Amino acid sequence: MDILYSALVFLHMLGLAGILAGFLMQVMTGNAKSAKVLLHSSLLQLVTGLLLVGIAEMADLAEMDHVKIAVKLVITLAVVVVGVLNLRKPANNLAVIAGVLAVLNIGVAVFW
């Protein structure tokens, strides 16, 4: 179970890196593929985050703070929505919002 949990944490961090990379790609270069990178990375974060919470609950790996998880879920859903909107009509403002929300989610994870 620990190997699966560690693999999901690894994928979760890759999703975070992808969100930040998509944000930077769009703002700095205006690359057309940056919107897809941002959206797919945010979906990866959402799915792996849900799986991490599910596995932690099933295996009693740690005491879960459900309020913190709910806040992180709402922020992640906002990033996914912004990613979808950015895919439909790419705009630097949407990429900036997604990047700021991703950094806010990191802050919640680390400092709460």
Secondary structure as GFF3:
##gff-version 3
##sequence-region A 1 112
A	DSSP	alpha_helix	2	28	.	.	.	ID=ss1
A	DSSP	alpha_helix	34	59	.	.	.	ID=ss2
A	DSSP	alpha_helix	66	88	.	.	.	ID=ss3
A	DSSP	alpha_helix	92	111	.	.	.	ID=ss4
###
